[in-house]
Amino acid sequence: MGARNKLFALVLSLGFSLSASYAFAAKKPANEDCLTCHSDSTLTKEADGKSISLHVDPGHFKNSIHGTMFSCVDCHKGVKAEPHETPPPKVTCAQCHADQQAAYDRSYHATGEHKAATCEDCHGSVHELLPSSDPKSTVNHANVPATCGRCHSQKFVMEASGHSAQPFISYQESVHGRALAAGKDGAAVCTDCHGAHDILAASDPKSSINKLNVPGTCAKCHQAVETQFMQSIHGQALARGNSQAPVCTDCHGIHSIKAHIDPNSSVSAQNVARTTCARCHAGVRLSQEFGMTGQSVSTYLDSYHGLASRG
């Protein structure tokens, strides 16, 4: 009986040992386990001849939106034990953000001929990403122009893709840019007009800055003005699909919009008839196309009010 009891005890002990080993193996690694290695700022890997950092700052990750909601292995699903012998599969934002990824894939940034902005370029490192409500977030409303400006203010970057850095510079000097710099949270920023993930070229009928869509885009802030515009002869022509009818940006400008009290504004009292309206109404093309007299602006400028506006 003694030998049988010893054998039974041995089998029972082995069973407990295997069970404990299985439980340890089944338990997913905690963040602390991963950060044992990845908190090392010198940790790197080689890829395509380049050294890539694998460092994760524990403090930044803990305070990030991902760190407050998930553990490392929730995203890096290929990691089953610590340490892992092989690199885990690459993580994509689409695993959680499928709708945003789909919108981005259709966007100008993703479909252009040249390499453009990616998720991390705008949102920051996935291990340090902050919610947009955080004043320190790169996509916080007040920080959006600076984030877009990382590329759009750089002449060599923009020229490489056949564009100009001038729109960004003009925005900074505009009524919108100056209002934002003065701390007005409601001032329009890049994403208010262009969209965020689904930025499309102006030539795309679905673009928020396509000419036929401009009044609706401006109406996000200027609804009362948009209502008046759509009741005007210009607005009615646009509603009929006449793409030659002027919209907000034709009179006010695009990125360089100035307040109407600014003497340099295209809609200041002294400039409206003399230059802005005259772009269309003093031209022969308008009279030929629509049977409208091209002398209307000239007549106005010769009138008492016109002379007064010219100072």
C-alpha atoms as one frame of an Amber mdcrd trajectory, in Angstrom:
protein
   0.000   0.000   0.000   2.909   2.317   0.745   4.228   1.997  -2.808   0.764
   2.583  -4.245   0.282   5.713  -2.106   3.637   7.087  -3.232   2.746   6.466
  -6.882  -0.631   8.154  -6.415   1.014  11.153  -4.763   3.543  11.412  -7.605
   0.813  11.325 -10.256  -1.237  13.905  -8.339   1.774  16.172  -7.966   2.573
  15.861 -11.675  -1.019  16.707 -12.502  -0.922  19.845 -10.382   2.379  20.831
 -11.988   1.061  20.409 -15.515  -2.124  22.260 -14.588  -0.131  25.159 -13.162
   2.107  25.248 -16.231  -0.927  25.279 -18.512  -2.532  28.062 -16.492   0.653
  30.142 -16.707   0.903  29.558 -20.455  -2.786  30.386 -20.953  -2.518  33.638
 -19.043  -1.874  36.459 -21.470   1.155  38.645 -20.788   0.440  41.795 -18.802
   1.637  45.252 -19.868   4.352  45.043 -17.230   5.653  41.888 -18.874   5.869
  43.590 -22.273   7.426  46.734 -20.851  10.179  44.734 -19.211  11.842  44.857
 -22.626  10.001  47.590 -24.511  10.629  50.307 -21.915  14.278  50.128 -22.993
  14.872  53.226 -25.143  17.668  51.454 -27.022  15.494  48.522 -28.161  15.397
  48.407 -31.971  14.914  46.093 -34.922  16.227  46.119 -38.473  13.763  46.384
 -41.356  14.629  47.142 -44.982  18.054  48.286 -43.947  16.706  50.742 -41.383
  16.826  50.668 -37.618  13.334  50.957 -36.135  12.743  51.774 -32.478  10.628
  49.341 -30.450  10.650  51.582 -27.394   7.376  52.328 -25.613   7.358  55.002
 -22.926   5.439  53.471 -19.983   4.145  56.824 -18.713   2.953  58.059 -22.093
   1.310  54.736 -22.895  -0.473  54.603 -19.543  -1.948  58.070 -20.138  -2.850
  57.462 -23.791  -6.367  56.637 -24.944  -5.218  53.148 -25.933  -3.357  52.572
 -22.661  -6.408  53.466 -20.587  -8.632  51.052 -22.496  -6.498  48.140 -23.698
  -3.536  45.999 -22.836  -0.624  45.465 -25.241  -1.816  42.028 -26.334  -5.332
  43.267 -27.101  -3.799  44.804 -30.230  -0.696  42.628 -30.596  -2.785  39.473
 -30.674   0.050  37.292 -31.926   1.881  37.586 -28.613   0.888  34.589 -26.478
   3.806  34.413 -24.088   6.593  36.548 -22.677   9.143  36.774 -24.073   7.934
  36.102 -27.622  10.363  34.445 -29.988   9.019  35.746 -33.303   7.780  39.252
 -34.201   3.985  39.521 -33.817   1.840  40.284 -36.878   1.692  43.956 -37.828
  -1.168  45.817 -36.181  -3.414  47.988 -38.356  -5.728  50.751 -37.213  -8.506
  49.152 -39.261  -8.775  46.341 -36.699 -10.812  48.738 -34.556 -11.359  51.747
 -36.815 -12.745  50.122 -39.948 -15.038  53.007 -40.929 -12.303  55.606 -40.538
  -9.874  53.441 -42.506 -12.399  53.000 -45.318 -12.926  56.776 -45.484  -9.171
  57.362 -45.512  -8.667  54.802 -48.284 -10.982  56.891 -50.482  -9.329  60.150
 -49.508  -6.896  62.377 -51.354  -4.133  61.486 -48.905  -4.393  57.765 -49.643
  -4.995  57.886 -53.386  -2.495  60.547 -54.456   0.514  59.692 -56.570   2.928
  60.679 -53.813   3.220  59.391 -50.258   0.942  61.476 -48.042  -0.235  61.634
 -44.444  -0.964  58.404 -42.573  -2.861  57.828 -39.321   0.194  58.371 -37.118
   1.250  61.476 -39.027  -1.886  63.228 -37.801  -2.829  61.419 -34.589   0.663
  60.736 -33.266   2.178  57.494 -32.022  -0.372  54.797 -31.246   1.327  54.321
 -27.865   0.952  58.012 -26.978  -2.298  58.878 -28.753  -4.599  61.277 -26.886
  -8.352  61.818 -27.397  -9.292  64.849 -29.474 -10.866  66.424 -26.381  -7.416
  66.654 -24.768  -5.829  70.111 -25.322  -2.501  68.350 -25.928  -3.869  66.102
 -28.670  -2.562  66.746 -32.173  -6.135  66.490 -33.447  -7.671  68.742 -30.818
  -9.632  71.410 -32.705  -7.232  74.194 -31.730  -4.193  72.152 -32.810  -5.463
  70.974 -36.212  -3.835  73.767 -38.285  -0.447  73.125 -36.650  -0.820  69.400
 -37.335  -1.752  69.931 -40.986   1.004  72.513 -41.165   3.663  69.877 -40.532
   3.330  69.082 -44.225   1.283  71.904 -45.722   3.567  74.684 -44.491   6.673
  73.005 -45.880   7.478  74.298 -49.355   9.689  71.365 -50.356   7.086  68.828
 -49.185   4.217  70.443 -51.035   6.154  71.125 -54.228   7.197  67.479 -54.368
   3.525  66.583 -54.851   2.787  69.449 -57.213   1.141  71.699 -54.636   1.909
  74.949 -52.868   2.417  75.872 -49.230   0.692  79.210 -49.816  -2.828  78.073
 -48.790  -1.577  77.297 -45.283   0.255  80.613 -45.048  -2.856  82.431 -46.273
  -5.013  80.653 -43.690  -2.801  81.871 -40.853  -3.376  85.467 -41.987  -7.104
  84.980 -42.598  -9.993  85.963 -40.353 -10.312  82.300 -39.370  -6.636  81.812
 -38.605  -6.364  85.030 -36.622  -9.492  84.194 -34.630  -8.067  80.796 -33.715
  -4.750  82.375 -32.702  -6.724  84.763 -30.483  -8.215  81.779 -28.644 -11.647
  81.606 -30.273 -12.544  77.902 -30.166 -15.298  78.213 -32.774 -13.000  79.499
 -35.513 -12.907  77.296 -38.597  -9.891  75.015 -38.981  -8.773  72.782 -41.848
 -10.973  69.814 -40.958 -14.116  71.957 -40.649 -13.965  72.671 -44.383 -11.984
  69.775 -45.843 -13.125  66.934 -43.595 -10.875  64.639 -41.575 -10.427  61.082
 -42.826 -12.456  61.550 -46.021 -10.615  64.519 -47.559 -11.414  64.627 -51.268
 -10.150  66.751 -54.144 -12.296  69.760 -55.037 -13.021  68.170 -58.408 -14.813
  65.262 -56.697 -18.615  65.843 -56.575 -18.644  64.364 -53.061 -15.979  66.725
 -51.761 -17.035  69.244 -49.125 -15.108  71.878 -51.085 -16.551  70.991 -54.485
 -18.049  74.230 -55.800 -21.636  73.007 -55.612 -21.091  71.962 -51.978 -19.291
  75.091 -50.733 -22.413  76.900 -49.436 -23.377  73.864 -47.347 -19.862  73.627
 -45.968 -19.754  77.304 -44.988 -23.246  76.922 -43.508 -21.808  74.768 -40.719
 -20.928  78.103 -39.121 -22.755  80.672 -41.272 -26.215  79.135 -41.567 -28.177
  82.402 -41.631 -25.977  83.817 -44.399 -26.272  80.587 -46.387 -30.081  80.788
 -46.150 -30.028  84.313 -47.579 -27.584  83.282 -50.302 -29.696  80.342 -51.457
 -32.662  82.692 -51.870 -30.624  85.038 -54.061 -30.315  84.850 -57.837 -26.841
  83.375 -57.376 -28.072  80.716 -54.969 -31.027  79.813 -57.149 -28.737  79.406
 -60.149 -26.466  77.148 -58.116 -29.454  75.087 -56.944 -30.282  74.463 -60.599
 -26.799  73.029 -61.044 -25.233  76.039 -62.731 -21.589  75.647 -61.735 -20.778
  79.116 -63.122 -22.859  80.805 -60.447 -20.645  82.370 -57.757 -20.433  80.771
 -54.324 -18.992  81.970 -51.017 -15.364  81.429 -51.982 -15.725  83.308 -55.289
 -16.428  86.526 -53.410 -14.780  86.045 -50.010 -11.740  84.040 -51.055 -10.703
  80.580 -49.933  -7.880  80.367 -47.422  -7.221  84.115 -47.393 -10.688  85.226
 -46.196 -10.575  88.587 -44.438 -13.139  90.413 -42.318 -15.428  92.724 -44.296
 -14.137  95.717 -42.306 -10.579  95.012 -43.458  -9.809  97.422 -46.336  -7.920
  94.589 -48.039 -10.936  92.281 -47.942 -12.550  91.400 -51.252 -15.933  92.160
 -49.657 -15.022  95.461 -48.024 -17.320  98.332 -49.054 -14.745  99.909 -51.340
 -13.806  96.658 -53.081 -17.146  94.921 -53.642 -18.214  96.679 -56.821 -14.835
  97.947 -57.938 -13.150  94.550 -58.067 -15.125  91.619 -56.666 -18.433  91.947
 -58.517 -16.616  93.279 -61.552 -14.809  89.978 -62.000 -18.026  88.691 -63.525
 -20.289  91.666 -64.134 -17.811  93.841 -66.033 -16.819  91.047 -68.354 -17.975
  90.399 -71.886 -18.243  86.662 -71.208 -21.094  87.091 -68.741 -23.161  89.187
 -71.124 -22.597  86.760 -73.991 -23.361  83.655 -71.949 -26.400  84.858 -70.027
 -27.588  87.864 -71.970 -26.722  90.209 -69.102 -25.306  93.641 -69.687 -21.621
  93.903 -68.977 -22.045  97.602 -68.290 -23.852  97.174 -64.960 -20.763  97.621
 -62.827 -19.467 100.488 -64.926 -22.835 102.212 -64.574 -22.748 101.726 -60.825
 -19.214 103.084 -60.534 -20.275 106.192 -62.455 -23.189 106.726 -60.070 -23.177
 108.748 -56.854 -22.798 105.601 -54.698 -20.109 104.223 -56.930 -18.087 107.395
 -56.795 -18.461 107.428 -53.025 -17.226 103.852 -52.729 -14.148 104.767 -54.700
 -13.409 107.490 -52.160
